[in-house]
Amino acid sequence: MCIRDRYYQHHDRIAIFVGDFVDRGNQQKAVINLVRPMVDNGTALAVMGNHEFNAISYHTNHPQTSQPLRKHNNNHTHQHQAFLDEYVDKDEITEVVNWFMSLPLFLDLNEIRIIHACWNQDAMASIQEELNNNNSMSEAFLVKANQRGTPQFNAVETLLKGLEMDLPNGQIFKDSYGKSRTRIRIKWWQSKSNTYKNLAIVPKG
């Protein structure tokens, strides 16, 4: 790996990033400043993660109501605070959010398939005609994907967060933000699981 024209480049390989560049850690701008030039110059590929989707929605207003697509409540702002601490200039935020919008939801490169959370053919097929040529979102699609219950919302939930199922008998667990959850993300790639513990993707402990 060498640095050429201020971005990393391998002499015969391409790096692949699977999203979630923001909302965790205290060097988010440094991460984006490393990844973005590589993607823009063709030395890396990247797909969108659910945190990029959340960031886009947090900083985009509904065209009719002028309200943020993702509410600026305490929970959402807390999750996004590390990004807000590093990006304080509105023009810089707009530029980064526009770059997030250019990222595809998934990539099928024949020999390898790339997605942030769950490769689900039914979810992809339900939205394929609405996506841009590189499988990125349009602004109209983004609005629909933030409306709970729409096919676009359900597809993005599956592709960028993963399949979920309800826990039995009122069982709960706390996620990494300390929020109580009654649904678990599941290991969708497993063909057989006979316990919730084996099937669940949850924080350790």
RAFENJO-V164998 format. One record per pair of residues at least 4 apart in sequence whose C-alpha atoms are under 6 Angstrom apart, sorted by the first residue. I is the first residue (numbers start at 1). J is the second residue. Records with the same first field share a line. If there is no record, write none. Layout:
# RAFENJO-V164998
I = J, J
This chain:
# RAFENJO-V164998
1 = 9, 10
2 = 8, 9
3 = 7, 8
7 = 37, 38
9 = 43
14 = 43, 44
15 = 44
16 = 44, 45, 46
17 = 46
18 = 46, 47, 116
19 = 47, 48, 49
20 = 49, 51
22 = 28
23 = 80, 82, 83
29 = 33
32 = 36
36 = 40
37 = 41
38 = 43, 44
39 = 43, 44, 45
47 = 103, 104, 105, 106
48 = 103, 104, 105
49 = 116, 160
50 = 160
54 = 58
56 = 97
57 = 69, 70
58 = 68, 70
60 = 68
61 = 66, 67, 68, 69
62 = 66, 67, 69
72 = 77
74 = 78
77 = 81
83 = 87
102 = 136
103 = 136
104 = 134, 135, 136
105 = 135, 136
106 = 114, 115
107 = 113, 114
108 = 113
109 = 113
116 = 160
117 = 159, 160, 161, 162
118 = 159, 162
121 = 125
123 = 155
124 = 128
131 = 135, 136, 137
132 = 136
137 = 141
144 = 152
145 = 152, 153
146 = 153
148 = 153
156 = 160
157 = 161
158 = 162, 163
163 = 185, 186
164 = 184, 185, 186
165 = 183, 184
166 = 183
167 = 171, 182, 183
172 = 181, 182
173 = 180, 181
174 = 178, 179, 180, 181
175 = 179
184 = 200
185 = 200, 201
186 = 199, 200, 201
187 = 199
193 = 199
196 = 200
